[in-house]
Amino acid sequence: MQTRKKYIFLTFLASWLLLFFFGGDQLRHFTFFSGRKAEARRNWPRWTDQSLLKSFADPEELQRDGDPSLPSPRAQRAARLSVYKNSRCRMETCFDFSRCEKHGFKVFTYPRERDQPLSESYGKILASIERSRYYTPNPEEACLFILSIDTLDRDHLSRQYVHNVDEKIRSFPLWNGGRNHLIFNLYSGTWPNYTEDLGFDIGQAILAKASFYTESFRPGFDISIPLFSKDHPQRGGERGWLYRDSIHPKKKYLLVFKGKRYLTGIGSGTRNALHHIHNGKDIVSLTTCKHGKDWEKHKDTRCDKDNVNYEKFDYQELLHNSTFCIVPRGRRLGSFRFLEALQAACIPVLLSDGWELPFAEAIDWGKAAVVGNERLLLQIPSAVRCIDPERVLAFQQQTQFLWDAYFSSVDKIVHTTLEIIKDRLLPHRSRSRFLWNRLPGGLLALPNFSTHPRDFPFYYLQHGSSPSEKFTAFIRAVSQSGSLSQPILRLIQAVSGSQYCAQILVLWSCEKPPPPSGKWPRTTVPLTIIQGRRRLSDRFFPYAAIQTDAVLSLDEDTSLSTSEVDFAFVVWRSFPERIVGFPTQSHFWDAEQRRWGYTSKWTNELSIVLTAAAFYHRYPAREGLAGRGARPHPDPPPCSFPRYYHSLFTEYLPVGLRELVDGLAACEDILMNVLVAAVTKLPPIKVTQRKQHKETVPQQVGCKDGDVGTPLAGERSPSPPRSPPAKVKGTAGAAGGRRFSQQQDCLNQLVDWFGYMPLVSSQLRLDPVLFKDQVSVLRKKYPRLEKL
């Protein structure tokens, strides 16, 4: 009986197994399974405490994978990759290096046609190149070519879209399939997919593009640039909102966003989900769907409420008062708020998957921005709360450095693009990421000077080094008679008596030959005569004879004692990146004339130390660096050793500014002070002087070329009326007034070129310890400084 029951049970079990294996599709029609048919969409968990949990998302929103009107990710990727037929281009395969060997890195812009449309932004880009040191009007000298056709906006629905670009560029004899060409672009593609299609074949050209996808970006060849508006300044730009090295007070908001919300189409997913992190307290996320012509047709249930809350907050106020700013993707990957957040010292929190960040080849964005993931939006608040205050401050300060160094103007964006390309031509002499991401930045750390941080005066303390213990005296002599005057003889004797003097160089800047060697005084240090070109800018060229870190720049009529020279040099060794000297002047804003003024009157502030008696840095090459010398200017004597500030003078500044120095009286003093202040963001340092400096009007009657006092044609400031020349001690009559007027012209033209006023004022003067204290003279190190 038991065996019979056992066989019946096994037969029944086997029948059910056969039914499941061979007739399972029929079971879905049974009533037993019909109750679960409604749940077949997606098996989301059913919480027993559902009423107690906060709802962060609508179940209908979670069920959607995305906008059904959009192509799949695979289709989007295929569309992007199909745009670039030369997607495997690299500098080694698609760039002709031989064009850059003879004349160096020169850039040629195609001539513009009369009726050719040109946007304001593209006009600024072309102007930045044409006024730079890279520009050449001769295509035979060019290493890189820039189209005159506006390629910034390639959305064919835009008014600035240029048609028939393919036909136009193919007709250019220099096009050569795009080889050695650089194409700028801000907008590509159009509604609804916004692909990266530019509407023409770029060939083998380098693409400098905003909103670059990493999948279509060609590493080491293309360059990702930021998206900037048409109102972005040409030069200079506004400074950041956080002052250098300042500790910012605790801000009201932790994380903010205020911007458009797209109801449909590409980019709508991320912005539609931003309301989930809004708490109305320290996290404010405001969106509006009130944009576009037909927004009311597509508005959802949140639109009206969002629009009301959107108007309650001011965008600029949120930027000022928030620590982190969300920078989500828009229709394209980049947005204007990226640069807005950088300027405001609001740490960008990037939600734009697949975006190749601007200048990422050089800039370390991990020190200035938080890169998030669009799919992990809800984790952003907890992630930023975990960042400690010290790191937050470091992030904020880095945003200010990056903004000021590379993004505050169109000039800086364009020059950064060109310098990155230039670095690729000679990789062994390219700037390191350290130099790109530290003050003063890659644009001012010229690789022709050095590529090692220890060679720059800013990094001595960081690398535990210090400048050399000797200096070179560099005296500019302008003698009408060709004989030596008593002031220069006394000056040579005083300087040679310094325990820190290594050598004396005399720059003879007149047409008459210098006196024979027997006429020069005998000194304990080498005395060398250099024949100059009779131009004021001669003193700033990097002469090979200079072998010391420091140079004491002097005019022949300067009166200094040995004690003054010794003390000034000791001070300079503590501040090797600055100008340290004796006679000073200052600048001010003239509200009536609406221009910058220049004065040598005794005031409580200074911003200029005259190079008639001043120390500054000319770093010579160490052993093994001789091959990295600055490329010599065609006019000055040959040079094989790099010097920092003189390398900047000869290579960073365009030829027009050097000609300005030669044409306006005392403009070389102003230009060198402006250049050093632009690099360091610091004022010069004045030291104690025994005798009052008397500014004299230089006389070069016997010199043919570059007579001081005669401005070059077309170099004067055209529009602002001149303020009356101030009375300067030591000047008299028309010559002094003309000199002062030229100094003011020089200052304003330099400000116009830089785009802002680089000079920094100071109220500091350094005196020796025990200076004029009521103690014994025997206890004082520089007692002669107190004697008149």
Salt bridges, closest charged atoms under 4 A:
GLU39 OE2 - ARG46 NH1 3.87
GLU60 OE2 - ARG41 NH1 3.98
GLU61 OE2 - HIS276 NE2 3.72
ASP65 OD1 - ARG42 NH2 3.66
GLU120 OE2 - LYS124 NZ 3.88
GLU130 OE1 - ARG112 NH2 3.32
ASP155 OD2 - ARG332 NH2 3.56
ASP166 OD1 - ARG170 NH2 3.90
GLU215 OE2 - ARG77 NE 3.73
GLU215 OE1 - ARG80 NH2 2.60
ASP222 OD2 - ARG218 NE 2.73
ASP245 OD2 - ARG244 NE 3.63
ASP282 OD2 - ARG385 NH1 2.75
ASP294 OD2 - HIS298 NE2 3.78
ASP300 OD2 - ARG261 NH1 2.93
ASP304 OD1 - LYS299 NZ 3.26
ASP306 OD2 - ARG261 NH2 3.34
ASP306 OD2 - ARG302 NE 3.61
GLU361 OE1 - ARG424 NH2 2.50
ASP404 OD1 - LYS412 NZ 3.78
ASP404 OD2 - LYS681 NZ 3.51
ASP411 OD2 - ARG131 NH1 2.80
GLU419 OE2 - ARG133 NH2 2.62
GLU419 OE1 - ARG431 NH2 2.38
ASP423 OD1 - ARG431 NH2 2.97
ASP455 OD1 - ARG454 NE 3.93
ASP455 OD1 - ARG622 NE 3.67
ASP538 OD1 - ARG533 NE 2.81
ASP555 OD1 - ARG539 NH2 2.98
ASP635 OD2 - ARG533 NH1 3.44
ASP635 OD2 - ARG535 NH1 3.97
GLU668 OE2 - ARG539 NH1 3.71
GLU695 OE2 - ARG739 NH2 3.21
ASP705 OD2 - ARG534 NH2 3.24
ASP745 OD1 - ARG595 NH2 3.03
ASP745 OD2 - ARG716 NH1 3.39
ASP745 OD2 - ARG722 NH2 3.04
ASP752 OD1 - ARG235 NH2 3.48
ASP767 OD2 - ARG765 NH2 3.05
GLU786 OE2 - LYS780 NZ 2.83
